Amino acid sequence: MTEMTLCKLCQRASGATVLGLSCDEDGIFLSGEYALAIPLTDATGHRVYRVRPLAEISVALSAAYRRPVDFSDRMAGLRFAARYLTAGEWGAGEDRGRPAAGA
């Protein structure tokens, strides 16, 4: 049987405390404040989302949880999400017959 990991994104709202994983035009965040991926402007003027290096994420999570954390098994999913953001695929759920958030 194939193992599947599901993640739920929380909405980042101004002044709200977000305890989980969230994303918006400012990037992909953990606990509302720690940026896992951030937007940059490339040489052609397009917005692209850059994922933090694995070592930075693992060190930050290890410090937060006070135990060693190896984020390597989650990097592929994070890079996938960053590619969707770069492509402007905010309503990816619509492709599966689900309305976009707020629709």
N, C-alpha and C positions, 0 to 999 in steps of 0.2 A: 504494500500500500504506500502511496506517495504521501509524504508529510507536507502539510501546508501551514504556513504561519500567516495569520491575519492580523493586520494592524488597523486601528481606528484613528483617524486624524481628528484632532480637536480644532475648533475654530479659535483663532487668535483674535481677541477683541481688546480694544484699548482699555487698559486698566484692569482687565480680568486676569485672574490667576489660572494658568493652564498647567496642569500637572503631567500631561502626556505629550504625545507627538503632535505637532501642528505645522501647518504651512500656509503661506500667503505670498504676496508679491515680494515680501522682504526675505523669503527663504524658507528653509525647513528647520524647525526648532524642536528642542526637547525641553520640557518644563517651561515653555514660553519664552525663555531667554537665551538658552545656549544654542547658537546657530550651528547646525550640522552641514548646511549648504547655504551659500550666500550669493546674491546676484552681483555680477560684474558686467561691465560693458566691454565687448571685444573690439578689435581693431576696426571692424566694419560698422560699429555703433549699435550692434544688437545686444540685447540683454541675454546673458548666459548664467547658469547657476553652477557654481563651483563647490564641490564637496570638500569639506575639511580633510586633511590627511588622516589616515587611520590612526597613526601614533597619537595625534592631538586628541582625537575623540576618545581613544582608549585611556589615555592619561586623565582626561577630564572626568570620565565616568568612574574610573578607579578612585579618584579623589572624592567624588560625590558619594559613592557607595562604600568607601573605606575598605575596599577589597579589590583584588585584581580583576579587571574587566577587559576582555578581548572582543572588540567590536567587529573583527574581520568577517565573521559569518553573516553580518548584516550590511556590509558595504555594497554588495551587488544591488540589493534592494534600494539603498539610499541613492546610488548612482542612477538607477532606473527612474526614481522619482525626480531627481534633478534634471534628467533628460526630458521628462514630461513637462516640467515647469519651463525649461528652455524652449520647448516646442510650442508653448502656450496651450497645452492640453489640460486646462483647468477643469473642464467638464468631462473628463475621461469616463466617468460613470454613466454618462448619457449613451455611450457606445453599447452598453449592456442593457439598455432599456430602462435605466434608472434616471430620473430627472436630476439635474445639477442642484447643488445646495441652494436654497432660496428660491427655487423655481416653483 
